[in-house]
Amino acid sequence: MPDKNIYKAPRIFTGETWLQDHVVITENNIITRVAPFSSVAVPGEIQHFDNCIIAPAFIDLQIYGAYGKLLSVFPEADALYKLNAYCNKGGAAYCLPTVATNTRDVFIMAIDAVKAYWKEGGKGVLGLHLEGPWINPLKRGAHIETLIHTPTLAEAKELLDYGKGVIKMITLAPEVCSKEVIDLILSYGVVISAGHSDATYRQAREGFANGITTVTHLFNAMSPLQHREPGLAGAVMDDDKTFSSIIPDGFHVDYAAIRIAKQVMKERLFVITDAVTDTTEGHYKHAMNGDKYEAAGILSGSALTMAKAVKNLVANKITSPEEALRMCSLYPSQVMGMDQQLGKIEKGCEAAMVILDEQLNVIKLIS
């Protein structure tokens, strides 16, 4: 017998449009139909969410750990269960656990942790995001300078071979990586994001032409937009295809800057939390300071959830509620080339949905 469910709310946001008085019908965790309520023959089977919104579940492509277990310090399946639980609480059904610039051994153990998590049937983890170590030390932020370096082809191939099918995104500085390395990474189906970079406008645009499709945390740890040298920030805003993530917590980027970037980039700007957790071990000793995290006095991560990011975008008049929802679901799915499966409520997509009240608080996650 198929596992069939029917969900109803006064409003459903499909990822593209609003529907009134419709239901979402799922079987075996796949959406089979989105239909008017009046067409459903067995209303008694419907799960009603009064005064709520049904929207696509969120997708966080950059998060480092949760509930006291930073993945780079605890590269084990349990850290991923905790990270996934944190994501779920904030309405995210999917995530890319992230490891910042670290040793080869830590990267290898993080890859093993994802493999173990999947083998145990763990849900929600799409793979692994490696942020560094192939970045520019001039824009390292809280990253460990002694571990930052330019990769050789042999080093990149060894890591990619070991992490094949697990490594899904790599943040690197295009000006420190050769075209041969970039081509190699792309040949493994890995998304490359430019970040922690001091690239000139021209270097950044060359990187985009060579296959870099996104940029990591716009404005943070990158060459800024200036009138004589637009830098990486200017290059991605001046492009018409390249995406960029942004951290809307009010600390990493001023809300006015996010508003300006959104007006320019439109559907190419998407949300990440960049969330970390308290830790006194490893290279990154994150400690909460107010509503953000610092390491050695440097801003090192957020305390965001995706749901809080949606509320921040709307409350600060950066965009509409529906566009804020897209920035946390549809656009990340497009970045990963998964928008035929995730980020939308339509027939054939995975049955991953977040139930929100009218104030955009998470009521329930369905996944």
N, C-alpha and C positions, 0 to 999 in steps of 0.2 A: 504493500500500500504506500502511495506517495505521501510524504509529509507536506500537507497542504495548509496554508494559512491565508487569512484575508484580513487586511488592515484598513481602517477608515479613520479619517480626520476631516474636519471642516475644510482644510486646505492642504493640498499636496503640491510640493514644488518638485518638478521632475528633473531639475537641473537646467531646464530650458524655459519652462513656463509654469504658471500656476493653474491648478485644476480645482474646481469646487465640487464638493459632494461626489467624489470618486473613491474607489477602493483600489488597493494594490493586492493582487493575488499572487502567491508564491507557491512553488512546489519544489521540494528538495533543495531549498536555498537559492532557487532561480526565480526571477520574476517572470510569470507566464502571461500576465494580463494586467493592464491598468484600465479600469472601466467605470462608467457611471454607476453610482450606488443603486439606481433604479433597475439596473440590468442584472443584479445579483439575485440568484434564485433562492439561496439559503441564507437569509440575513442572520439567523441565529448563530452562525459560525464566525461572524465578523468580530474582530477585536476593535472596539471603539476607543478613540482617543479624543475626547471632547475638549474643545477650546485649545486644540494643539495643531501643529504643523508636522507633516511627514516630509522629510527631505533626504537626499542622498547622504549616506554616512561620510564623515570627513576622512581625509587622508593626510597624514603628517610625514613628510619626506625628510625631516631632520630632527631627531630627538635622541638624546644620549643615555638616558637612564631615568629611573624613578624609584621612589620609596626607599631611598638609601642605597640603591645598587646601581652605580654607574657601570655601563657595560664594559668599558675599558679596564675597570678595576675588578669587576666580577664577570669575566667572559664565560658565562654559563647559561644554561637554559632558564634557570630560575630568575635571572635578571631580566630576561625577555618576557617571562610571564608577568613580572611586576610592571615592566614598561608597557606591555599591551593593556594591562588593567588600567593604568593611568590614562592611556589613550582612550580606552573605552569610556571611562568616566567623563571625558571631555567630548564625547560624541564621535571619536575617530575609530573606525573599524579596522583601518589599515595604517601601517607605518613602515618607515625605513629606519631601523636603529642605526645610530651613527657613532663612529669612532673617530675622534680627532687625532691629529698627528701623533704617532706613537711608534713603538718598536715593531719590527716584523713579527716577533713572537706574539704580541698582543693582537695584531691583525689576524694571525693564523688562529689563535684561540677564539676570537670573535666569530670567525667563519665557522669553526667547529661548533660553537654555541648555537648558531642559527641552524646548522645541519641537525644537531641534536634536538632542538626545539621542534623542527618540522617532523623529525622521525617520531616524536612523542605525540604528534597530532596538534601541536600548538597552532593557534589561529592568528591571523592579522598581520604577521610579519612578512613583508614582501621580499625582503632580502637585506642587504647591508649597504650603508652609505659610508664610504671612506672619505673623510675630510682631511686631506693631506696624506702624507708628508711632502707631496710634490708641489709646494706652494712657495711664495716669495717671503723671505724672512722680514722684509721691510713692512709687510702687511700681515704679520703673524697674529696680531691680537694677543690672545691668551695662549696660543700654541707654543710648544717647546722649541726654542730656536735650535738647540743642538741636534734635534732629530729631523729638521727640515733639510731637504736636499733635492737635487735634480736627479730624476730617475734614469737609469740605463735601460736599454731595451731588454736586456737579460733579467734585470730585477723586476720590471713591469710584467714580463711574460711569466716569470715564476709565481708571482702573486696572483695574476689573473688565472693561471692554470689551476692553482690550488683553490681559488675562490669561484671557479666557473659555476654559474647558476646561482650563486649566492651574492656576489658583489653586483649590485644593480646601478650604483651611482658612485662617481668619484669626483670630488672637488679638487681642482688643481689650478695653478697659475699658468695661463697659456704661454707667458713669456719665458718660463723656465723649463717648459717641456717641448721636445722636438715634435715635428709633424709626424715622424715615424712612431713615436710613443703614442701620440693621439690616435693615429690610424690603428695601431695595435689594440688600444683600449676599445675603440669603436667596433673592431672586428669581433669582440667578445659580447657584443650587444649591450655594453655598459653605457649608461647616460653620463656624459661629461658635463660638469658644471664649472664655470670659471669663478674662482673665488680666492680670497686671501692673496690678492694679486695687485701688482703695481703696473699693470699693462697700460701702455699708451692706447689712445683711441684706435690707432692703426693696428697695433698688435692684437687688441681685443677683436676688432672686426675680422682680422685674418683668422683668429681662432674660431669665430663663428662660421666663416667660410670653410674651415677645415673640419667642421662637424660638431663643434661645441654648441649645444642647444639650449643651455640655461645658465643662469648666474646665481651664485649663492649669496643669500642675505644682502640684498641691495643696500648700498651706501656703507655697510659695515665692512671694514678690512679690505678696502679696495681703493684704487686711484679715483679721486673724486671728480665730479663734473666742474670744470673750470673753463673760463671763457677762451683761454688760449690753448688749453689741452683738456678735452672733454673726458679723457680717461675711460676706465671700464664702465663707470656709472653712466657716463654720457653715451658710450657706444651701445649699451643695451637699450637705453631709452630711444636712441636714434635708429634702432633696428626695427624690422617689421615682423620677425619670426621668433627671435630668441626670447625665451621666458626668463623670469627672475623670481626668486623667492624673496619674501620680506618678513620681518618679525614685528608685528603690530602690538607691542607691549607698552609703548610710550617711553621706553628707556633706550632701546637700540636705535630707534629712529623717531624723530619728532613727527607727530601726526600730520602736521602741515606738509612735511616732506613726502609722507606717504600719499597724501591727497594729491600733490603735484604729480608724483610718479604715476599714480593711478589714472589721472587724466591723460597722461601721455601714453602709457603702456596698455591701458584698457585690459583686455582679456589675457595679456601676457604676464600679468603680475599675480602671483599666488602666495599663499600663506604657509609658513612653517612655524613651529613653536620654538625650535632651538632650545628645548627644555632640558635642564640638567637636574641633578639632585645633590644633596649634601654628601660630601665625602672627604675623609682626611687621609686617604691613601692614594697611591698612584701619582701620575704627573700632574693631574688637574684636581687641586684641592678646592672644590667649589664650596662656597659658603653663602648662605642667603643673606642679602643686605636689603631690607625692605621687601620689595616685590620682584627682586631680580637676584642673580647670583654673580659673585665675583671670585676670582682666583688671583691671589697675590696682588689684590687691589685693582685688577683689571676686569672690566665687564666680561663675563665668560659664559653666560647663558641666561635663559629666561625661566620664569615660573608659569608660563602660559599653558593653557589648554587650547585646543582648536575652538571650542565653544566660546571661551573668553575672547579669543581673537575675533570671532564673528561679532560679538557684542561691542568690542572696541571699535571695529570698523564702522559700525552703524552709529554708535553713540558719538563718535567724533566726526560724523558727517563726511566720511571718506567715500562711501558708496551706499547703495540701496541694500536692504536685507537680502534680496535674491542674488545680487552680485557678490555680496560677502559670502553667501553660501557656496557660490560657484568657486570663489577663490580658495575655499577650503575643501573642495571635493572634485568638481569637474576639471578644473585647470591642473591640479596635481596629477589626476589620472591621465590627462593629455601629455604632460611632461614625461610620464612613464610609458606612453604608448599603450595605455590600458583602458582608454575611454570607450571601448566596445563592451567592457565588462564592469567597470566601476565608475562611480561619479555621476550616475544617472538613474532615474527610476523609469525604466522602460523594459519592454519584453526582451528577454534574453540576457539582461544584466544580472549580476549577483544580487541577492536579496539582502543588501546592506543599507539600512536606513536609520536615521536618527529622528526620534520624536522630540519636538521642541514645544515649549509653551509659547504664548504670544510675546513674552519678554525674551525669547531665545535661550531660555534655560533648558538643559537636557533633562528630559523626563525618562527616556528609555533609549537604548541602542538595540537595534535588531540586526543580527549578523550571523 
